[in-house]
Amino acid sequence: MVKELLFSIEHYMRTGGIVMIPILAVSFFMWLLIINRMLVLHRLNARHISRERAGELVRQNQAPDDRHQGVNSLLVREFLRMRSHDSELDDFILDETVVRIVSTLDTHLAVIRVLAGIAPLLGLLGTVTGMMGTFDVITVFGTGNAKAMAGGISVALVTTQTGLMVSIPGLYMSGFLTRRASNLKYRIAATGIYLKRFL
């Protein structure tokens, strides 16, 4: 069963030709970044402390314990690490901490979108390559050699299909991760505004 599956995958790859290599490389790196972002955003969403608890910790100048890894805990921990105990300066430090954390939430999201956009273009490159091969066969043999023509057409179709199969889930995951990051940004900004009363 496993042997047959591996053989069919290998056959599929050979049918697509040389363009399959960059398409699969794009897919591999894109999913590596997607998994990284999912783990990071999940960690920042889970086990978070409430805004009120964050305010108490700032007032007591006490960092949250290691059990809490959510975004509010991260904000309090980072702010307390740089706190100066001068209320005016702490106001700027809190703003800078919020901006720094918010900017890290977008890490790799643009790259994921670019990789998802590149995949169908590589599929189109495979389509053009396959059709050129088909026209070369027609030039040499005419339209009488259907088997040779089918090879070029299959390259064109397989690469287009693979490019779309890589791109569509990548674009969906990019949108999903962007929405999760936006929700976290809103939570951080709201917590930052709330914490200003405890400076």
C-alpha positions in Angstrom: 0.0 0.0 0.0 2.7 2.4 1.0 4.9 1.3 -2.0 2.0 2.0 -4.4 1.4 5.4 -2.8 5.1 6.3 -3.1 5.2 5.1 -6.7 2.1 7.2 -7.7 3.7 10.3 -6.0 6.9 9.7 -7.9 5.0 9.2 -11.2 3.1 12.4 -10.6 6.3 14.3 -9.9 7.9 13.0 -13.1 4.9 13.8 -15.1 5.1 17.4 -14.0 8.7 17.8 -15.0 11.4 20.1 -13.7 9.0 22.9 -12.7 7.6 20.6 -9.9 10.8 21.1 -7.9 10.4 24.9 -7.3 6.6 24.4 -6.7 7.3 21.8 -4.0 10.0 24.0 -2.5 7.6 26.9 -2.3 5.0 24.7 -0.7 7.5 23.4 1.9 8.7 26.8 3.0 5.2 28.2 3.0 3.8 25.5 5.3 6.9 25.8 7.5 6.1 29.5 8.1 2.3 28.8 8.5 3.0 26.2 11.2 5.4 28.6 12.9 2.8 31.4 12.9 0.0 29.1 14.1 2.1 27.9 17.1 3.1 31.4 18.0 -0.4 32.9 17.7 -1.9 29.9 19.6 0.6 30.4 22.4 -0.3 34.1 22.6 -4.0 33.3 22.6 -3.9 30.5 25.2 -3.5 30.9 29.0 -3.8 34.6 29.0 -4.5 36.8 32.0 -7.4 39.3 32.2 -6.8 43.0 31.7 -7.7 43.6 35.4 -5.1 41.1 36.5 -2.5 42.7 34.3 -3.3 46.1 35.9 -2.8 44.6 39.4 0.5 43.1 38.4 1.7 46.4 37.0 0.6 48.2 40.2 2.4 45.6 42.3 5.4 45.6 40.0 5.2 41.9 39.8 5.7 39.8 36.6 3.1 37.1 35.8 4.2 33.5 36.5 5.4 31.2 33.8 2.1 29.4 33.5 0.6 32.4 31.7 2.1 32.8 28.2 -0.7 34.8 26.6 -0.4 38.2 25.0 -1.4 40.2 28.1 1.3 38.4 30.1 3.9 39.1 27.5 3.0 42.8 27.5 3.2 43.0 31.3 6.5 41.0 31.4 8.1 43.1 28.7 6.9 46.4 30.2 8.1 45.5 33.7 11.5 44.5 32.4 12.1 48.1 31.0 10.1 50.1 33.6 11.8 53.2 34.9 9.3 54.1 37.7 9.0 57.6 36.3 5.3 57.9 35.3 5.9 60.1 32.2 8.8 58.0 30.9 6.8 54.8 31.7 4.0 56.1 29.5 6.4 56.2 26.5 7.9 52.8 27.5 4.5 51.2 27.6 3.6 52.6 24.1 6.9 51.4 22.7 6.4 48.0 24.2 2.9 47.8 22.7 4.2 48.8 19.2 7.0 46.3 19.4 4.8 43.4 20.3 2.2 44.4 17.7 4.9 44.5 14.9 6.1 41.0 15.8 2.6 39.6 15.1 2.9 40.3 11.4 6.2 38.4 11.1 6.2 36.0 8.1 2.6 36.8 7.1 3.7 38.9 4.0 6.1 36.1 3.0 3.3 33.5 3.3 1.1 35.6 1.0 4.0 36.0 -1.5 4.7 32.3 -1.6 1.0 31.5 -2.0 1.0 34.0 -5.0 4.1 32.5 -6.6 2.8 28.9 -6.7 0.2 29.4 -9.5 2.8 31.5 -11.5 5.2 28.5 -11.3 2.3 26.3 -12.4 1.7 28.6 -15.3 5.4 28.4 -16.2 5.0 24.6 -16.2 2.0 25.1 -18.5 4.0 27.1 -21.0 6.9 24.6 -20.8 4.5 21.7 -21.5 2.8 23.4 -24.4 6.1 24.3 -25.9 7.1 20.6 -25.7 3.8 19.7 -27.4 4.4 22.2 -30.2 7.9 20.8 -30.7 6.4 17.4 -31.2 3.8 18.7 -33.6 6.6 20.5 -35.6 8.6 17.2 -35.9 5.9 14.5 -36.2 2.8 16.5 -37.1 -0.5 15.7 -35.3 -0.1 12.0 -35.9 1.9 11.1 -32.8 -0.8 11.5 -30.1 1.3 9.7 -27.4 4.2 12.2 -27.7 1.7 15.2 -27.7 0.0 13.8 -24.6 3.3 14.0 -22.6 3.6 17.8 -23.1 -0.1 18.3 -22.3 0.2 16.3 -19.1 3.1 18.4 -18.0 1.0 21.5 -18.6 -2.0 20.2 -16.7 -0.1 18.6 -13.7 2.0 21.8 -13.0 -1.1 24.0 -13.2 -3.0 21.7 -10.9 -0.1 21.5 -8.4 0.4 25.3 -8.4 -3.3 25.8 -7.6 -3.3 23.1 -4.9 -0.4 24.9 -3.2 -1.8 28.4 -3.6 -5.4 28.0 -2.5 -4.8 26.6 1.0 -1.9 29.1 1.4 -4.1 32.1 0.7 -6.8 30.8 3.0 -4.2 30.2 5.9 -2.7 33.7 5.2 -6.2 35.3 5.7 -6.9 33.1 8.8 -3.5 34.0 10.4 -4.0 37.7 9.5 -7.4 37.7 11.3 -5.9 36.0 14.4 -3.0 38.5 14.5 -5.5 41.4 14.1 -7.5 40.2 17.1 -4.3 40.0 19.2 -3.3 43.5 18.1 -6.6 44.8 19.3 -6.3 43.0 22.6 -2.7 44.3 23.1 -3.7 47.9 22.3 -6.8 47.8 24.6 -4.6 46.4 27.4 -1.9 49.0 26.8 -4.5 51.8 27.2 -6.0 50.2 30.3 -2.5 49.8 32.0 -1.8 53.6 31.6 -4.0 54.2 34.7 -1.6 52.1 36.9 1.6 54.0 35.9 
